[in-house]
Amino acid sequence: MSAENEKYLMYKLVRQLVSEYFFQVLLIDEETDEVWLEKRIGKRTQIVRFLPREFHWKNHMKQDITKVFHAIRAARKLLANKQIEVHNVYIADEKPLDDWEILKKTDAAE
């Protein structure tokens, strides 16, 4: 899949979450092609972060997850709800070459 196709797929998913599931756009970073969406449900806030990027190694993905974890921690005061659920959606042709499944755990970035 080309980079343009990855971006097209990402924006198609973003549009669907905004128009059909009422997510709000928090950030569109044109430099990194990163998009952050937010939806508040009661006392919970769901954040979905899209990034069209391929990671060749688990440690690169872990660095990215850690960056997101720290950004959420820093922005916690701006988010009204205490319970924040973050979903990273990476759009890529290939998964990392090494065993990255452990990063799916909630506390993997800590």
N, C-alpha and C positions, 0 to 999 in steps of 0.2 A: 504494500500500500504506500503510495507516495505521501509526502508531507501535506500536500494540498488535500488529498483524500482524507487523511487523518483529521485535518482541521474541519473539513466539511462534515464528517461524521460527528465530531465533537460539538460543533455548533447546532447540528440537527438535534442531538440529545439535549443540549442546553435549551433550545427553543421548546422542545417538548416538555421539559420540566417546568419551564416558566409558564407556558400557555395552558398546559393540561393539569399540572400539579401545583401551580401557584407559588413556585419558588421565586424569590427576589434576587436580582443580580447584586452581589456585593462588590465584585471587582472583575474588570476585564483588563488584563495586562497585555497590551499589544506587543511588547518586547519579548515576552516569554510565551505568548499564546495561552496563558493561564486564565481560567475563568472560575470564579467562586460564586456559588449560589447559597441562599439561606432560606429556610422555612421554619417558622416558629409554630410549634404545636403544643399548646398548653404551656407547661413549664420546661419544655425541651426545645432546643434549637438544633435543627439538622443543617449541617453545612456539607455541600458537595463541591469538591474541587476537581476540575478537569485539567489535565495537562497532556498534550500530545507529544510524548517523549518516550523514547526507548532507553532503557537502562540495561547495560551489558552485564553489570555486576550488582550483587545484592547490596554491597556497601554504598554504592551510589544511590540506590533507591532508599536505603536507610537514612542517608544524609538528607535527602529530600523530605522524607517523612518527619525527621527531626526538625527541619526548618519549619514545616507546617505546624508541628506541635508547639514550637516556641511562638509562632505568630498568633496562634489561637490563645495561648496563655497570655500573651501581651494584650490581645484585644478583648479578653474576657469581660473587662469593665464596660466595653461598648455594647456587648451582647447582653440583652436584658435577662436571659435565662441562665440558670446555673448549670443545667444539664446540657452539655454540648456533645453532639454526635457528629464526627467528621468522617467523610467518605472521600478517599482519594481515588479518582478514576484516571488511570493512565491509558492512553490510546496509543498502541504500538503494534507493530507486526510480530515482534518476538518478545518473549519473556527473558529475564536475566539468565545468564548461562549457569549460575550456581543456584543453590537451594535458597530461594527467597520466601518460601511459604511461611516461615516463622514471623515474617514482618506483618502478617495479617493479624497478629495478636494486638489487642488494644494497647498494651503497654510497651510495644516494641520500640517506640521512639525514646522512651525514658532511659 
